[in-house]
Amino acid sequence: MGNIISCRGVEKIYRQGTVDVSALRGIDLDIDASDFATLSGPSGSGKTTLLSLIGGLDRPSKGEITVAGENIARLSKDALADLRLHKIGFVFQSYSLVPVLSAIENVEFILRLLEMPSAARHARAREVLSEVGLAGLENRRPSKLSGGQQQRVAVARALGPRPALVLADEPTANLDSKNAEDLIQLMAKLNETSGITFLIATHDPRVMVHARRHIELIDGRIVSDDRTQASAAA
Amino acid sequence: MNRVALLLPLAWRNLWRNPRRTVITLAVVAVGMWSILIFDVLFAAVETSSRDQALRVMTGEGQIHASRYMDDPNVAYSFVPGTAMLAVLNSPQVSSWAARVRVPAILQSEYETRPVTLAGASPEQERKISVLPSSLAAGRYLAGDDDSGIVIGRDLLKRLKTRLGKRVVLMTQASDGHLAQSGFVIIGVYGSTTPVEDEFVFTGRHAAQELLGMGNRISEISFDANAGTRLDTLVAALRTAALANDAHQDNTTHGQPSGAHPSLVIEPWTQFSPIAAAIENVSSTYTAVWLAVMFVLMAIGIVNTQLMAVFERTREFGLLMALGMRPGTVILQVAIESALLVAIGVVLGVAATASTLAPFGDGIDLNFVASGVDRYGLGRILYPKLDPSTAVVPGMIVWALGIAATLWPARRAARTAPVIAMTQF
């Protein structure tokens, strides 16, 4: 199985006033297609930074990142946006929905950017909302949904375009236990049934239980990279 | 992809995320638009009134004189229009024209003597180009070119301390240089602005030519261009005709050699009514300046509002870009929101202007400041009219500039990296 993500010597340095702060220090990492992996580590270890660089939301200070065969350092802003649109789904810690759009409109908005025909778009949006357990709530705006429901809409939006890769940054951080468990089960199921690669930045042990690979970061370096039995079995 | 169709519903909903701010911005644009249009319409009404007063009294849209007449409106500087000239005047380019004798004179009643301008007019031609024949306060207008009665202004009648039907004596210089004088019966009294009432007295053209001994010569021709004919084009055609006449016959001023220089001067109304022309220029300039001032005020309001709106939503724009929206699409989204906002404001401003003007459909009566408007050569009733073109041009300018004013905050939002937008805002 090929790599969907490949990082070589990735460094990220932020300038804070007159001081340079290294957020990532020489990351070498390959993620297989259809993997279900977690990035863990204490706060400030570089999880979110690495996720942002892999997602093309920011550019590395040094090193190369290849996502779905594209070296993202060489892509223009528009090309990066297109890569995210076509290949990558994002789920953020806060629910990050467009507040003036209903649940189904939030999902459809991305599909419209993809120029999907109206009927197919609508059907796909309903399908993914149903998959995440939100059938019947399609027309509610985010303010009328619970935190768990909003995060499910965000997952549905990420899955709508059938991405090769989903990057999730602390997706369960703002959810209660039940909603968190439901969401994890959902992502694990989608990984198994659809073969979508999940890379999740988290320190939630409930998420890690379901992952087949655990990558731990400390101070911008990978300190451990373990594959579980589930991974080996897979 | 039709990105506008994608973004339009989103833009519309975004406008109403903060209704108070949207309403304030709409008010700024609508009031600005209203003030621009009201001033534009009122100035246009003043301009039209001034022009009508100036042109519809006797001037016409253009005039033809012997070359020295404007410096010295003497009976000596007269002319006979040639065939080429008459061909142009009778062509479809000209809607109406009137030939006159026009010389300075003295009018004397039993009690007073006043300087006047004697106009020997052809009533049939005059009615088509001047409002005076139909502005009679008493009596009648001239019956024909041979009518030897006199029509004078209402104020002049008062100053001469005479009345309709009474006899007055008119004295002027004849074409042979001698004093010509004759008694006239006042057959009509016209009403106009005070300066006009005091200046012009009318008799039949043939009667005047006979008094002055000038044969069939005239002092001036006033003409109006037909709708659809450019005045400058018509003036050029008449000048060409005048040169053709010069080349073929001596129809020029007495004692002036033919061909030395153009014998006739043909000028548009702006040369004869500089005040009306100045008002028109001032009106255009003032409207432009007012438009600029109001736009700057509106732009400050719009930019301020959009800056706040964009700043508040920087995180959201970062999110949309993270999800795959191109930076250019973010700019387009902000521009569409602004376009919607300003367009609604413009429409409200136009509607407010129309509502404001509706009660004045019959005109704004300025009779309560009659002496003032007379002094400035205005009519006593102004007719403010909101033409579609009056509203469309400033509306489009405000709309286009309103969109342009938002491009900076939009560009700023689009240039912010998604990760910065989502983490630092």
Interface residues (C-beta under 8 A of the other chain):
Chain A: S52 G55 L57 D58 K77 D78 A81 D82 R84 L85 H86 F90 F92 S96 V98 P99 V100 L101 F109 I110 R112 L113 E115 R157
Chain B: M1 L6 L10 R13 N14 R17 E316 L319 L320 M321 A322 L323 G324 M325 R326 P327 G328 T329 A417 P418 V419 I420 M422
